[in-house]
Amino acid sequence: MARIRLSEILVGAFMALGFVALFFLAMRVSNLSMATADEGYLLRAHFDNIGSLRVRAPVSMAGVRVGRVEAIEFDQETYQAVVTLRIADRYDQIPSDTFANIFTAGLLGEQYIGLDPGGSPDMLTDGDRIEFTQSALVLEQMIGQFLLSKAEDDGQ
């Protein structure tokens, strides 16, 4: 009797550890870690269209993650999306003429911001604005333009 009770307790503990592991795996995969580091400095970038870019999306440079999207707002004066980026402190040598692009990981994956450094001797600091941006490519718009151009070619 005691032996059956011990095995039930061990199975229950194993199941609980399994659920905890699955929870942390789900948090890691969905970029929702509980460690919200407030370290780093903030940069702003204005885009005409951010597609499906989300808060906490990665910011990368040469394929290396250097930060995350901190906030996304709408500017009612310029009718643009204002994206606030939090860049890790150790990446403090980003030229002021850096170009910010919105890319998609894979064909239909999540969107992220890629930074292409410029050649300026001046560096971006906390609160600066990235002046050169490229909006997200929206798949529906690209398909519509392709179909429209095909229809025009067939009509001639």
Secondary structure, DSSP 8 states (H G I E B T S, - for coil): -HHHHHHHHHHHHHHHHHHHHHHHHHHHHTT--S-----SEEEEEEES--TT--TT-EEEETTEEEEEEEEEEEETTTTEEEEEEEE-TT----BTT-EEEEEESTTTS-EEEEEE----SSB--TT-EE-EEE----HHHHHHHHHHHHHHHHH-
